[in-house]
Amino acid sequence: MSSAFYIGNCDLLYMDLSVCLKCDDSFVNKRKKERKKEKKKKKKTRDDRRKILTFVIAEAKKVESLY
């Protein structure tokens, strides 16, 4: 981002955006949605890994029981 400067009772105003990111609801809401998606994606990946590991362990036990 470009240089920032202080104005009025707003903390930061970015020159290239001409609006404070802290005050801009659309930016804040967009960022919240992005974080939520990232969290869901991480959770899904974790769950997938857990399912794969459970399957591998079950298969290993089956093979072990054959011997």
VEXDREN-2710 file (C-alpha; in Angstrom, 1 decimal):
% VEXDREN-2710
k/r/px/py/pz
1/MET/0.0/0.0/0.0
2/SER/1.1/3.5/-0.5
3/SER/2.0/5.9/2.3
4/ALA/-0.6/6.6/4.9
5/PHE/-1.5/9.8/6.8
6/TYR/-3.7/10.7/9.7
7/ILE/-6.9/12.7/9.2
8/GLY/-9.5/13.9/11.7
9/ASN/-10.7/11.2/14.1
10/CYS/-9.9/8.5/11.7
11/ASP/-6.7/6.5/12.4
12/LEU/-5.4/5.8/9.0
13/LEU/-6.3/7.0/5.5
14/TYR/-4.7/5.3/2.6
15/MET/-4.0/7.7/-0.3
16/ASP/-4.6/5.2/-3.0
17/LEU/-7.8/4.0/-1.6
18/SER/-9.0/7.4/-0.4
19/VAL/-10.9/5.7/2.5
20/CYS/-9.8/4.3/5.8
21/LEU/-9.7/0.6/5.8
22/LYS/-10.7/0.5/9.4
23/CYS/-13.8/2.4/8.8
24/ASP/-14.8/0.9/5.5
25/ASP/-17.4/-1.8/6.3
26/SER/-17.2/-3.5/2.9
27/PHE/-13.5/-4.1/3.3
28/VAL/-13.9/-5.3/6.9
29/ASN/-16.7/-7.7/5.9
30/LYS/-14.9/-8.9/2.9
31/ARG/-11.8/-9.7/5.1
32/LYS/-14.0/-11.5/7.6
33/LYS/-15.5/-13.7/4.9
34/GLU/-12.0/-14.5/3.6
35/ARG/-10.9/-15.5/7.0
36/LYS/-13.9/-17.7/7.5
37/LYS/-13.3/-19.4/4.2
38/GLU/-9.6/-20.0/5.1
39/LYS/-10.7/-21.5/8.4
40/LYS/-13.2/-23.9/6.7
41/LYS/-10.6/-24.9/4.2
42/LYS/-8.0/-25.7/6.9
43/LYS/-10.6/-27.7/8.9
44/LYS/-11.6/-29.6/5.8
45/THR/-8.0/-30.5/5.1
46/ARG/-7.5/-31.6/8.7
47/ASP/-10.6/-33.8/8.5
48/ASP/-9.5/-35.3/5.2
49/ARG/-6.1/-36.2/6.6
50/ARG/-7.8/-37.7/9.6
51/LYS/-10.0/-39.9/7.4
52/ILE/-7.1/-41.0/5.3
53/LEU/-5.1/-41.9/8.4
54/THR/-8.0/-43.8/9.9
55/PHE/-8.4/-45.7/6.6
56/VAL/-4.7/-46.6/6.4
57/ILE/-4.6/-47.8/10.0
58/ALA/-7.7/-50.0/9.4
59/GLU/-6.1/-51.5/6.2
60/ALA/-2.9/-52.1/8.1
61/LYS/-4.8/-54.0/10.8
62/LYS/-6.6/-56.1/8.2
63/VAL/-3.3/-57.0/6.6
64/GLU/-1.8/-57.7/10.0
65/SER/-4.6/-60.0/10.9
66/LEU/-4.0/-62.1/7.8
67/TYR/-0.5/-63.1/9.0
END
